[in-house]
Amino acid sequence: MENKPFYKKGWFISLAVVVVVLFALIGGFIKSANSMATSEQGVEEQLGQVQTVLQRRADLIPNLVSAVKGQQKQEKSVYGDIAKARTEYYNAKTKYNNASSASDKVSALSSQERSLNVLVGSIKEAYPNLSSNSNMQTLMVQLEGSENRISVERNRYNQAARAYNDKLVKFPGSLVASMTGHKKVNYFTADTSAQNAPSVNF
């Protein structure tokens, strides 16, 4: 009986098939994990962009305070509201800096935006005549520009978050995510309480 070369024997062929399949699975796992990691970095980058435009808006607040200084009536009450809103903003900013997950950061950023909305809305409601001040008009244009940038960056974040989340729910990404600890991230959603400034009695 003629002896076949080892590479033609059944056991070797079976072993080779197993090795090829194993390498394919490992390669697919690594590719999927790397893709998730890249998408996760995109999510974090967009969160940073939202934080940046929120900070730009917050930096305009001292100018709002200066505009209000010209209004002597009820000044103490207004400053109290300003101080409260600014405290809430910086508390939320600290929460953002200490957050360990993207979803926690989304929550903190939403709190920052809500406090800024309340602050700006309260001042505009309490002092409607400020709109006739040229400095105030310029400031409001800058604030509106910042609000537009915030909206744009929030939408970009949601797009990045959706792309990332999609990879986590589709096979084989769902399997890889369960093994690597990747979790879905939250989206920015419209905050109905922040769309309209609350009534403030000064």
Wavefront OBJ file of the C-alpha trace (Angstrom):
o trace
v 0.000 0.000 0.000
v 1.426 3.337 -1.066
v 1.864 5.905 1.704
v 0.358 9.320 0.940
v 2.309 12.467 1.787
v 1.168 13.812 5.158
v -0.351 16.894 3.561
v -2.708 14.676 1.582
v -3.906 12.719 4.550
v -7.366 13.310 5.921
v -6.280 14.358 9.380
v -3.966 17.047 8.003
v -6.594 18.416 5.656
v -9.101 18.575 8.520
v -6.547 20.306 10.715
v -5.738 22.812 7.981
v -9.436 23.629 7.523
v -9.833 24.157 11.276
v -6.787 26.443 11.372
v -8.037 28.497 8.410
v -11.503 28.880 9.954
v -9.947 29.799 13.309
v -7.760 32.478 11.728
v -10.778 33.834 9.839
v -12.783 34.063 13.066
v -9.931 35.731 14.918
v -9.397 38.160 12.043
v -13.104 39.010 11.960
v -13.144 39.530 15.735
v -10.150 41.870 15.607
v -11.591 43.806 12.673
v -14.958 44.222 14.400
v -13.354 45.205 17.722
v -11.122 47.771 16.003
v -14.098 49.194 14.119
v -15.991 49.602 17.402
v -13.006 51.269 19.026
v -12.713 53.706 16.118
v -16.429 54.530 16.266
v -16.203 54.976 20.031
v -13.406 57.498 19.538
v -15.635 59.322 17.066
v -18.374 59.496 19.683
v -15.946 60.885 22.267
v -14.633 63.431 19.772
v -18.128 64.690 19.034
v -18.888 64.943 22.748
v -15.815 67.144 23.038
v -17.154 69.343 20.242
v -20.478 69.762 22.048
v -18.578 70.698 25.219
v -16.531 73.242 23.270
v -19.534 75.078 21.809
v -21.313 75.005 25.180
v -18.233 76.571 26.753
v -18.220 79.245 24.058
v -21.808 80.059 24.944
v -20.992 80.090 28.664
v -18.121 82.502 28.015
v -20.679 85.034 26.771
v -22.467 85.052 30.134
v -20.180 87.694 31.731
v -21.211 90.010 28.883
v -24.842 89.335 29.752
v -24.090 90.305 33.332
v -22.520 93.558 32.148
v -25.602 94.326 30.073
v -27.852 93.729 33.059
v -25.725 95.992 35.273
v -27.220 98.954 33.466
v -30.617 97.986 34.828
v -30.760 99.083 38.445
v -34.203 97.707 39.276
v -34.377 94.295 40.882
v -30.675 93.860 40.249
v -30.194 91.732 43.363
v -32.818 89.178 42.285
v -31.380 88.900 38.794
v -27.870 88.347 40.098
v -29.223 85.642 42.371
v -30.687 83.807 39.384
v -27.507 84.315 37.392
v -25.402 82.934 40.228
v -27.677 79.917 40.596
v -27.632 79.104 36.893
v -23.872 79.540 36.669
v -23.388 77.262 39.681
v -25.576 74.611 38.045
v -23.602 74.981 34.824
v -20.215 74.519 36.470
v -21.487 71.620 38.587
v -22.645 69.922 35.391
v -19.293 70.696 33.768
v -17.482 69.035 36.669
v -19.808 66.051 36.323
v -18.874 65.884 32.641
v -15.156 65.963 33.398
v -15.557 63.156 35.943
v -17.892 61.021 33.830
v -16.611 57.556 32.985
v -18.984 56.790 30.116
v -20.303 58.566 27.045
v -23.878 58.300 28.310
v -22.945 60.025 31.590
v -21.254 62.769 29.576
v -24.375 63.221 27.460
v -26.408 63.641 30.648
v -23.933 66.195 32.026
v -23.850 68.170 28.782
v -27.643 68.245 28.689
v -27.599 69.690 32.220
v -25.104 72.335 31.139
v -27.237 73.363 28.196
v -30.396 73.408 30.316
v -28.830 75.740 32.896
v -27.609 78.089 30.148
v -31.045 78.118 28.515
v -32.698 78.991 31.815
v -30.152 81.727 32.533
v -30.411 83.413 29.139
v -34.182 82.984 28.957
v -34.707 84.439 32.417
v -32.683 87.559 31.641
v -34.426 88.090 28.300
v -37.823 87.717 29.963
v -36.998 89.955 32.916
v -35.446 92.694 30.802
v -37.152 92.826 27.396
v -36.005 96.432 26.954
v -32.408 95.277 26.819
v -33.044 94.195 23.237
v -32.924 97.852 22.202
v -29.362 98.158 23.530
v -26.845 97.861 20.668
v -24.382 95.872 22.787
v -27.174 93.550 23.833
v -28.241 93.073 20.216
v -24.710 92.061 19.272
v -24.561 89.731 22.256
v -27.853 88.085 21.336
v -26.598 87.496 17.789
v -23.531 85.809 19.274
v -25.706 83.718 21.595
v -27.946 82.658 18.732
v -24.852 81.724 16.733
v -23.644 79.607 19.638
v -27.047 77.941 19.933
v -26.917 77.054 16.252
v -23.447 75.565 16.670
v -24.656 73.555 19.662
v -27.534 72.198 17.601
v -25.196 71.244 14.749
v -22.715 69.490 17.040
v -25.494 67.671 18.907
v -26.786 66.331 15.585
v -23.299 65.272 14.557
v -22.881 63.499 17.863
v -26.192 61.682 17.394
v -25.050 60.546 13.953
v -21.774 59.236 15.376
v -23.651 57.582 18.249
v -26.055 55.882 15.871
v -23.206 54.540 13.715
v -21.533 53.193 16.855
v -24.728 51.713 18.309
v -25.574 50.046 15.002
v -22.299 48.146 15.133
v -23.170 46.903 18.610
v -26.568 45.487 17.706
v -25.689 43.837 14.386
v -24.039 40.443 14.166
v -21.178 39.750 14.638
v -20.729 43.090 16.375
v -23.235 42.187 19.073
v -21.164 39.113 19.964
v -17.901 41.053 19.926
v -19.443 43.842 22.039
v -20.534 41.368 24.706
v -16.981 40.017 24.862
v -15.190 43.376 24.837
v -17.552 45.257 27.156
v -18.704 47.836 24.611
v -22.091 49.335 25.488
v -24.599 51.469 23.610
v -24.428 55.208 24.227
v -27.320 57.594 24.760
v -28.468 60.157 22.240
v -29.083 63.831 22.820
v -32.819 64.346 22.965
v -34.911 67.498 22.937
v -35.354 68.830 26.443
v -38.889 70.189 26.457
v -38.344 71.962 29.763
v -35.484 73.938 28.257
v -37.232 74.993 25.062
v -39.102 77.772 26.857
v -37.691 79.837 29.671
v -39.744 79.446 32.839
v -41.716 82.360 34.206
v -39.541 84.284 36.610
v -40.981 86.828 39.018
v -38.344 89.374 39.960
l 1 2 3 4 5 6 7 8 9 10 11 12 13 14 15 16 17 18 19 20 21 22 23 24 25 26 27 28 29 30 31 32 33 34 35 36 37 38 39 40 41 42 43 44 45 46 47 48 49 50 51 52 53 54 55 56 57 58 59 60 61 62 63 64 65 66 67 68 69 70 71 72 73 74 75 76 77 78 79 80 81 82 83 84 85 86 87 88 89 90 91 92 93 94 95 96 97 98 99 100 101 102 103 104 105 106 107 108 109 110 111 112 113 114 115 116 117 118 119 120 121 122 123 124 125 126 127 128 129 130 131 132 133 134 135 136 137 138 139 140 141 142 143 144 145 146 147 148 149 150 151 152 153 154 155 156 157 158 159 160 161 162 163 164 165 166 167 168 169 170 171 172 173 174 175 176 177 178 179 180 181 182 183 184 185 186 187 188 189 190 191 192 193 194 195 196 197 198 199 200 201 202
